């Protein structure tokens, strides 16, 4: 290939400033419904009631960062985000309230083969983020907060056994009042946004909730709360989880037609750039 042809191709393909994706992968990941992400058998065997697969944070990390970036998960669970970040040569910080899940996360990190120096994990309440993470140091947040107290309820769709996520008095899943739960989440994300860099991203995975006749649009209410604390909603991805549910039941039949929820929302927020920057 001649020098002139090489120069023409370089002009036609500007450098990728956002991430390291090629154009084909960029296009595939930009589709607004993700239906190809699922838990591995190993992940399904872990003792965690609301685990999301490592493949989910891995993809978000690919989309919104470059190697060397800092990734935060303030509701770290058993460490999926932290492992995904370290595998991709990103630094990772996790905060998790449950001692049990912190121990599982540390074991998974140790067994994963990633560089342990890339990962920091704290057993703490997520509201302590500013104490544990330097201000404006995080490029990307990937997290999934508790879906209110749903783990303590008998679920009709899959009949999972009710349980407490943690015995801590700061366990968000123990809050009985929905407005109080939202207010606590708002308080936590107000603190989280202080450690995100200007122009950084915050991806929050949530599902809407139904309790008998009452519907709670968590993705809408949480979006409003996070925008109140200074985050801007940039986009939404639907995570289609139908392949994980093999035992759908006719909810409400034959009296009231109800929806079997088989998707979650990936809410993508962005922080403001400093004045004068683009």
C-alpha positions in Angstrom: 0.0 0.0 0.0 1.4 3.4 -1.0 2.1 6.2 1.4 -0.7 8.3 -0.1 -3.2 5.5 0.3 -2.2 5.0 3.9 -2.6 8.7 4.6 -6.0 8.6 3.1 -7.1 5.7 5.2 -5.8 7.4 8.3 -7.8 10.5 7.6 -10.9 8.4 7.0 -10.5 6.6 10.3 -9.9 9.1 13.1 -8.3 7.9 16.3 -10.7 6.3 18.8 -10.6 8.6 21.9 -13.4 6.8 23.8 -12.2 3.2 24.0 -10.2 0.5 22.2 -13.1 -1.0 20.2 -12.9 -1.5 16.5 -15.7 -0.2 14.3 -17.4 -3.6 14.0 -17.5 -4.3 17.7 -18.5 -0.6 18.4 -21.6 -1.1 16.1 -22.6 -4.4 17.8 -22.3 -3.1 21.3 -24.2 0.1 20.4 -27.5 -1.8 19.8 -29.9 -0.8 22.6 -30.9 -4.4 23.6 -28.2 -6.8 24.9 -29.4 -10.3 24.8 -26.2 -12.3 24.6 -24.9 -11.8 28.1 -25.6 -14.5 30.7 -24.1 -16.1 33.8 -21.6 -18.9 33.5 -22.3 -22.2 35.4 -19.6 -21.1 37.8 -21.3 -17.8 38.5 -24.7 -19.5 39.0 -23.2 -21.7 41.6 -22.0 -18.8 43.7 -23.8 -18.0 46.9 -25.1 -14.6 45.9 -28.9 -13.8 45.5 -28.5 -11.1 42.9 -25.3 -11.7 41.0 -24.7 -10.1 37.6 -22.3 -11.9 35.2 -18.8 -10.7 34.8 -19.5 -10.3 31.1 -21.8 -7.4 31.8 -19.3 -5.1 33.5 -16.6 -6.3 31.1 -18.6 -5.0 28.1 -19.4 -1.7 29.8 -15.7 -1.3 30.7 -14.8 -1.9 27.1 -17.3 0.7 25.9 -16.5 3.5 28.3 -12.8 3.3 29.2 -9.3 2.6 28.0 -6.5 0.6 29.7 -5.3 2.2 32.9 -8.7 3.7 33.8 -10.1 3.5 37.3 -13.4 1.6 37.7 -15.6 1.7 40.9 -18.3 -0.6 42.1 -19.9 0.8 45.4 -22.1 -2.3 45.6 -19.4 -4.8 44.7 -21.2 -8.0 45.7 -18.9 -11.0 44.9 -16.5 -8.9 42.8 -17.6 -9.4 39.2 -16.9 -5.8 38.2 -13.5 -5.8 39.9 -12.4 -9.0 38.2 -13.7 -7.7 34.8 -11.8 -4.4 35.3 -8.5 -6.1 36.3 -8.7 -8.6 33.4 -9.0 -5.6 31.1 -5.9 -3.9 32.7 -8.0 -1.3 34.5 -7.7 -0.4 38.2 -10.7 -1.3 40.3 -12.1 -0.3 43.6 -15.0 -2.1 45.3 -17.1 -1.4 48.4 -19.3 -4.1 49.8 -21.3 -4.1 53.0 -21.5 -7.9 53.5 -18.5 -9.6 55.1 -19.6 -12.9 53.6 -19.6 -11.6 50.0 -16.3 -9.7 50.6 -14.7 -13.0 51.5 -16.2 -14.7 48.4 -15.0 -11.7 46.2 -11.5 -11.9 47.6 -11.4 -15.6 46.9 -12.6 -15.1 43.4 -10.1 -12.4 42.7 -7.3 -14.6 44.1 -8.4 -17.5 41.9 -9.0 -15.4 38.7 -5.4 -14.9 37.9 -5.7 -11.1 37.7 -3.0 -8.8 39.0 -4.1 -8.3 42.7 -2.3 -4.9 42.7 -5.0 -3.6 40.4 -7.8 -4.3 42.9 -8.9 -2.6 46.1 -11.9 -4.0 48.0 -13.4 -2.6 51.2 -16.0 -4.1 53.5 -18.0 -0.9 54.2 -21.2 0.9 53.7 -21.4 2.4 50.2 -22.0 5.9 51.6 -18.4 5.9 52.8 -17.1 6.3 49.2 -15.6 9.8 49.7 -13.5 8.4 52.6 -12.2 5.5 50.6 -11.8 6.9 47.0 -10.0 10.1 46.1 -12.1 12.9 44.7 -12.5 12.9 40.8 -10.3 9.8 40.4 -12.8 7.4 38.8 -13.4 7.1 35.1 -16.3 4.7 35.3 -18.8 3.4 37.8 -20.4 0.0 37.1 -22.8 -1.2 39.8 -26.2 -2.7 40.7 -27.7 -1.5 43.9 -30.2 -3.5 45.9 -33.7 -3.6 44.3 -35.2 -2.4 47.5 -36.4 -5.3 49.7 -37.3 -7.7 47.0 -34.9 -10.4 48.4 -37.1 -10.5 51.5 -40.3 -11.1 49.5 -41.6 -14.4 48.2 -41.3 -14.1 44.4 -44.1 -15.4 42.3 -42.2 -15.8 39.0 -39.4 -18.0 40.2 -40.4 -18.9 43.8 -37.0 -18.0 45.2 -36.7 -18.2 49.0 -36.8 -14.9 50.8 -33.6 -13.9 52.5 -31.7 -10.9 54.0 -28.8 -9.6 52.0 -26.9 -8.5 55.1 -27.4 -8.2 58.9 -25.9 -4.7 58.8 -28.2 -1.9 60.0 -27.2 0.0 56.9 -28.5 -2.8 54.6 -30.6 -1.0 52.0 -32.7 -4.2 51.5 -34.0 -3.8 55.1 -35.7 -0.5 54.4 -39.4 -1.0 54.4 -40.5 2.3 52.9 -39.9 2.9 49.2 -39.4 6.7 49.4 -36.9 6.2 52.2 -35.1 3.6 50.1 -34.9 6.0 47.2 -33.7 8.8 49.5 -30.9 6.6 50.8 -29.8 5.6 47.3 -29.8 9.3 46.3 -27.6 10.1 49.3 -25.1 7.4 48.3 -24.9 8.4 44.6 -24.5 12.0 45.6 -21.3 10.9 47.3 -20.4 8.6 44.4 -20.6 11.4 41.9 -17.9 13.4 43.8 -15.3 10.7 43.0 -16.1 10.5 39.3 -13.9 12.5 37.0 -15.5 15.3 34.9 -16.9 13.7 31.8 -16.8 10.3 33.5 -19.6 7.7 33.3 -21.8 5.9 35.9 -23.7 2.8 34.7 -26.4 1.5 37.1 -28.2 -1.8 36.5 -31.7 -1.9 37.9 -35.0 -3.7 37.5 -38.5 -2.4 38.2 -40.5 -3.9 41.1 -44.0 -5.1 41.6 -45.5 -5.9 45.0 -48.9 -7.4 44.4 -51.1 -4.6 42.9 -48.5 -1.9 43.4 -45.9 -1.2 40.6 -42.7 0.7 41.4 -40.8 2.0 38.3 -37.4 1.9 40.0 -35.5 2.8 36.8 -37.6 6.0 36.4 -37.4 7.0 40.1 -33.7 6.3 40.4 -33.0 8.3 37.2 -34.8 11.3 38.7 -32.9 11.0 42.0 -29.5 10.7 40.3 -30.2 13.7 38.0 -31.0 15.7 41.2 -27.5 15.1 42.5 -25.8 16.3 39.3 -25.6 13.2 37.0 -27.0 13.5 33.5 -28.8 10.5 31.9 -26.9 9.8 28.7 -28.6 6.7 27.5 -30.4 3.4 28.5 -29.6 -0.2 27.4 -32.1 -3.0 27.9 -30.5 -6.2 29.3 -32.7 -9.0 28.0 -32.5 -12.0 30.4 -35.1 -14.2 28.9 -32.7 -17.1 28.4 -32.2 -17.3 32.2 -35.9 -17.8 33.0 -37.2 -21.3 32.1 -40.2 -21.4 34.3 -42.5 -18.4 33.5 -45.9 -18.7 35.0 -49.1 -16.9 33.9 -49.0 -14.2 36.5 -52.4 -13.0 37.6 -54.2 -15.6 35.6 -57.1 -15.6 35.2 -58.1 -12.4 37.1 -55.5 -9.7 36.3 -53.0 -9.7 33.4 -49.5 -9.2 34.8 -46.1 -8.9 33.1 -43.3 -11.4 33.6 -40.3 -9.1 33.8 -37.3 -10.6 32.1 -35.2 -7.6 31.5 -33.2 -5.0 33.4 -32.2 -1.5 32.6 -28.6 -0.3 32.3 -28.9 3.4 33.1 -25.9 5.3 31.7 -25.2 8.6 33.4 -22.4 11.1 32.7 -20.8 13.8 34.9 -20.4 17.3 33.6 -17.1 18.4 32.1 -15.2 21.3 33.8 -16.2 24.7 32.5 -14.4 25.5 29.2 -13.7 21.8 28.4 -15.4 19.8 25.6 
